[in-house]
Amino acid sequence: MDTYYNPADLKKFGNIGEFQKEFADKFFAYYGAVFAEGALTAREKSLIALAVAHAVQCPYCIDAYSADTLEKGCTEPEMMEAVHVAAAIRGGATLVHGVQMMNKVKELSM
Amino acid sequence: MLKSLKATGNQLADPAFQLTVLRQDVAEAGHLPRFADKLAGAGLWPLRPLAPAVLQINVGKMCNQVCKHCHVDAGPDRKEIMTRETMQLCLNALAQTDIPTVDLTGGAPEMNPDFRWFVEQLSALGRQVLVRCNLTIIVANKKYHDLPEFFRRHGVEVVSSLPFYSADKTDRQRGDGVFADSIRALQMLNAVGYGQPGSGLVLNLVYNPAGAFMPGPQAALEQQFKRALSKDFGIAFNSLFAITNIPVSRFLDYLIESKNYAGYMEKLVTAFNPTAAAGVMCRNTLSVSWDGGLYDCDFNQMLELPVASPARHIRDFDAAALAQRAIVVNQHCYGCTAGAGSSCGGTTA
């Protein structure tokens, strides 16, 4: 193995069933259902997936959903705004813990 | 403005070289199955034609645009155009058949000096005429400004490429300023009734991806286009056809230059859909080249793969013999059978 992440592995995602078929089948059926048109459009779901892909920093998911959002007709500004949403939530999640820090500092300080 | 592959002496201007590239994957890598084998697996080999519904006539490679993805390698530097004599041969052939629709393509078909005469004759023959209009030709020169009115007079169905509803993506694929000119032309078509409810004048748009990816679901894209074009420019149209870019000519060159060729082909092969394969347009369409050659489709025409039938020229048109032929396929055909399928009329599955 040359690297931990090999772009070619993305195409092998379906192979996870080789080691545990039942759960893989259930997962892929669920995955397909989640991304189908529903109360949210498939396009909206693709943008959410792109944002989450960045939040969880999964290079496979970023590859997959960059292509998928393009295919769904998303514009580049829409895609980048989705990434900013992920960044804002991640940044906010860090910063909101600042309140915890402040509480602790106040508790310990005169 | 870009130049055609032919004008720049690019090797890919040679159809034989394109076929070598397309076949290499099978020979060298061995991981891409032959399209014919894939068809056989779906019980569709040899691929047989159905009753012809469309005669698609390419009246020339001359065009006012040089689009990056053009499978015709069309442009202002291309001089191959159909003569009135060859048009007459097409009319003679059509008169022997009941093929209801004639689809005129190019290049920019309107640049052929006999274009209007041909439309009038086809119309007089009682055939539905469809013109693949690139839009910008309408505003390119004063002599073309009345095209919307000419189309209206002959009940011509207009099919026009607009890769996206914003300028950046459209201009990246079709050239600087193309989006703004296309919008002006669409507004001129709307003004004479095209795309307007109840007018009977059909204006369809063609979406094709501006890059090495597949088109998304056609219905969802149509909704997006309708919403955006109406809101931003007050433009109406009938339907959107989502078309997959076929790895031929300039799009093949783009794929190779951008190092997307292997990934794109693999994507097309993985997405092979037997239902789309059964519904491919070459089964009910016959294609005529600017010099009268007969082909199974416009892509085969550009790859110089003529029909597998004794009559290979429109002057020798023989409907009965053509009905017996096997359709000629090659690796580029994966473009029409991937996902929801692709044809000149959009998805097929």
Contacts between the chains, C-beta under 8 A, distances in Angstrom:
chain1	res1	chain2	res2	distance
A	11	B	266	7.7
A	11	B	270	7.8
A	37	B	220	7.9
A	41	B	220	6.7
A	42	B	216	7.9
A	42	B	217	6.9
A	42	B	220	6.7
A	43	B	216	7.5
A	43	B	220	6.1
A	43	B	224	7.7
A	67	B	213	5.3
A	70	B	209	7.1
A	70	B	211	6.8
A	70	B	213	4.9
A	71	B	209	7.2
A	71	B	213	5.3
A	71	B	214	5.5
A	71	B	215	6.6
A	71	B	216	4.3
A	72	B	216	4.3
A	72	B	217	7.8
A	72	B	220	7.0
A	73	B	164	7.8
A	73	B	207	7.8
A	73	B	216	5.6
A	73	B	220	7.2
A	73	B	221	5.0
A	73	B	224	5.3
A	75	B	166	6.4
A	75	B	169	7.7
A	76	B	168	7.7
